[in-house]
Amino acid sequence: MPKRLPKTDVVIVGMGAVGGVAALPLTNAGLKVIGIEAGGWLSPRDFAPDELRNGARNWPQSVQKAATEAPTVRASSDATAVQGGHPMMNAVGGTTMHYWAQSWRLNPWDFKVVSATRERYGRDRLPADTTVEDWPFGYEELEPYYDKVEYAVGISGQAGNVQGRINRAGNIFEGERSREYPMRPLRSSPFTDLMGDAARRLDLNPFQGPAAIASELYDGRPPCQYHGFCNKGGCHVQAKSSTAFTTIPKAVDSGNLEVVTFARVTNVVTDNDGKVTGVDYIKGSETFFQPADVVLLASYTYENVRMLQLSKSRAFPSGLSNNAGQVGQHYLSHHQGSPVLALFPDDLHNWYGLPAQGVAVDDWADDNFDHADLDFIGGANLWVHTDRKPMAAAKMSTFGQARNWGSDWKKFIKQNADRSNTAYIQKTTLPYAGNYLDLDPTVKDPMGYPVTRITARYRDNEKRIAAFVADKMEQWYREAGASSVIKTGPGNAMGASTHAYGGTRMGNNSETNVVNRWGFSHEAPNLGILGASVMGSSGARNPTLTAQALSWRTAEYLANNWRSVVG
Amino acid sequence: MANNHDQPDNPSRRNLLKSAGIVGAAAVGSTATPTIIAQDSPSTSQATSPIAREALEALTAAEAETLEAICDALIPSDDNGPGAREARAVHYIDRSLASHNSAARHNYMVSLAAIDEYARQTRGESFSRLIRDHQDSILRGVQDNKVPGCEPSASAFFNMVRSHTIDGTFCDPYYGGNQDFVGWDMIAYPGIRLSASETDVAQGAALQPNHQSAYDNQTYTKMADNMGLGTNNSGGRDNA
């Protein structure tokens, strides 16, 4: 029997990007919160600028919980799934410790893909087998929470639309925001200037993207030092606005948050009335039961879904909150593949760059352009950035100019190591029937629990976007002076991704969605779910800020409606 | 001839020479393919330097000799400067096979033997003793999956060795490769800086290389001051 601990108000499973945000409004409201985290605390001392250790050797993730339960992957239900890797970090702060830190708001179109597409292009323009729905609310309802998170966490960026005032230095296509970013954008560089100028010559609208990285002294944290190792390496001065250095310490300081590290939740416990009563977790060799009035699942998409599927009970025989059979459905991972590569005739000065220091073009994203004569909906955010490190530089494409070893190769990289660039192109990705997450029938983690099985493949809409925007990207690179451009083709596999969405989708219809418009289960009313697993569409940009805004909104709703949620 | 690879030329003699401070290609005389066993970097090969204590941690002497020749062909020392040999990529790979990359140890054992066997069958000499053109020809065959006996396949092994050779040439020197920063100098990477100013970035390749390892910064070393061990900084170079 698990050791029964004293009851608390709220248990949050996972102290990462979203759990770490939710803790702050809850503890500010005086609620007692216990955050259970599979990883531990990391410090800036852990983030040595070491490309081999952090990148190639995947430190410290390679030995963490996520790595031991990496999903299996297959393209369709008639194939055998093979276990791959797991891209996420277990730590207080989660993957915000070392992510790229791009912190976008979704475009207003992303909230109403179905109705907006029908209205503009007619009923038959949605791909036949997509299960996409409009979100239960629009961008306007999430805007205040985007704003709260941008200021609480610390986002740098250039606004393009403040209360309807358009600033062409920012993203003219963005939804209206209530105020400016709390910090100016990260500084430009010779390369971002080169690309920005080229985009303007093409009559595009380039702008510097938003980042969860301090560009100036903010809330006691120093600004970015541009040393170039924060991707996979974390920030050595806490300029990266990880929840571990922002919202979580504040919640701890309130006296209302206790963080339990190196603890694995194995089961969300339910009573016979279908209410959750707490969680079982293992820490060391001991098993505990932590009772709570409310449980908020805040692990990553795969783990949120898996935890529900593993938590079977009398009230929920096929998994918690799964009596409608929707847990694991409407899964998608962002189409980020099909990169476009360019070679330039001169050095780009990118040795001290980072993925969040870059230039975006949104002219071909979302519904920012007319699709009437096209055979797809949605689009892509084009992003070029300055990240470069020596091992990766040496592994650059030779653009067909040399075999990839020997004296000719050496001569090539000696000349060109600082002259290549790879565009990062995030495309609208839709959920489809036949793309889903379930428990693998054979592969188990070391504790004996089945791992998640991903069954998913990209469809024509994603591939058509990829082909369309690759041409646009090539034009942009050519205008900037690229001497050679490689387009890598439209398809790629749908393996475990850092941009995984769905599986516990949010919506008003309890027959097709797991959580309601506030993020609480349709079936187990005191269970909330945080993270991109509640998102029903991807947009064309990184999910973290949206997931954090949703998390704050769910937490605030809980604090303001405690009686009705607890019941 | 067939047994040559089982008898790498007299390692004990070479070690004796090394003990006497007489090392390198000239000292061992006839061979055109000096091996890493006795090969020290220029900076530590002075007669006055203490002998570095160094084991082959994973590879056999014969495997190391074959791998040294492969790495040398992949990233040669040539008119464009030093290569994998000077970077000591094999030293890096050997250490990594005894630690992080231990899962690859078996494939190295099988595939290096297969490549050497193929060299002797087709060229009559162990791989490391062939002239560079013949080595390159065989390596193209490995890359194109035409050399039998490699695991998991010749091309997969080639890709792995290429990747590890690059790692060993361009990684932080702490890991035993990129000796004397020859890899970073090759591609004009100006070195690890904890802060890079706009002026630094504007200079590009004109920025003076600082030849710093991450672990020249005491905050990242194991014995950091917040562990109560003072601020002693031994210089950070830890190639042991």
Contacts between the chains, C-beta under 8 A, distances in Angstrom:
chain1	res1	chain2	res2	distance
A	44	B	219	7.8
A	45	B	219	5.6
A	45	B	220	6.6
A	45	B	224	6.2
A	45	B	226	7.1
A	48	B	214	4.4
A	48	B	215	7.0
A	48	B	217	7.6
A	48	B	220	3.9
A	49	B	192	5.0
A	49	B	194	7.3
A	49	B	214	4.8
A	50	B	172	5.4
A	50	B	174	7.6
A	50	B	214	4.6
A	50	B	215	8.0
A	50	B	220	7.8
A	51	B	171	6.9
A	51	B	172	7.0
A	52	B	167	6.2
A	52	B	171	4.2
A	52	B	172	5.9
A	52	B	175	5.8
A	53	B	172	7.8
A	56	B	167	6.2
A	57	B	100	5.5
A	187	B	198	6.6
A	189	B	201	5.9
A	190	B	201	6.9
A	190	B	202	6.7
A	190	B	204	7.7
A	225	B	194	6.3
A	225	B	195	3.9
A	225	B	196	7.0
A	226	B	195	7.1
A	226	B	196	4.6
A	226	B	197	7.9
A	226	B	201	7.3
A	227	B	192	7.4
A	227	B	193	5.7
A	227	B	194	5.5
A	227	B	195	6.1
A	227	B	196	5.7
A	228	B	196	6.9
A	229	B	192	7.9
A	236	B	194	6.5
A	236	B	219	7.7
A	347	B	204	4.9
A	347	B	205	5.6
A	349	B	201	5.3
A	349	B	202	6.9
A	349	B	204	4.4
A	351	B	189	5.8
A	351	B	190	6.2
A	351	B	196	7.9
A	351	B	201	7.8
A	351	B	204	7.9
A	352	B	193	6.9
A	352	B	196	3.5
A	352	B	200	6.5
A	352	B	201	5.5
A	390	B	170	4.5
A	390	B	183	6.8
A	390	B	184	5.6
A	390	B	187	6.3
A	390	B	189	4.5
A	391	B	166	6.3
A	391	B	167	6.0
A	391	B	170	4.6
A	391	B	171	6.1
A	393	B	170	7.7
A	393	B	187	6.0
A	393	B	189	7.3
A	394	B	166	4.9
A	394	B	169	7.1
A	394	B	170	4.8
A	394	B	183	7.4
A	394	B	187	6.4
A	395	B	163	7.2
A	395	B	166	5.9
A	403	B	140	7.9
A	404	B	162	7.0
A	405	B	73	7.4
A	405	B	74	4.4
A	405	B	75	7.2
A	405	B	139	7.5
A	405	B	143	7.9
A	405	B	162	6.0
A	406	B	73	6.7
A	406	B	74	7.0
A	406	B	76	6.6
A	406	B	136	6.5
A	407	B	76	5.3
A	407	B	78	4.9
A	407	B	79	7.9
A	407	B	80	7.2
A	409	B	75	7.9
A	410	B	75	5.9
A	410	B	76	6.6
A	410	B	78	6.8
A	410	B	80	5.5
A	410	B	83	6.6
A	410	B	186	7.2
A	411	B	80	5.4
A	413	B	186	7.5
A	413	B	187	5.9
A	414	B	80	5.4
A	414	B	81	7.7
A	414	B	186	5.7
A	414	B	187	6.2
A	414	B	188	7.8
A	417	B	187	3.7
A	417	B	188	6.9
A	417	B	189	7.3
A	418	B	187	7.5
A	418	B	188	7.0
A	418	B	204	7.0
A	418	B	205	6.9
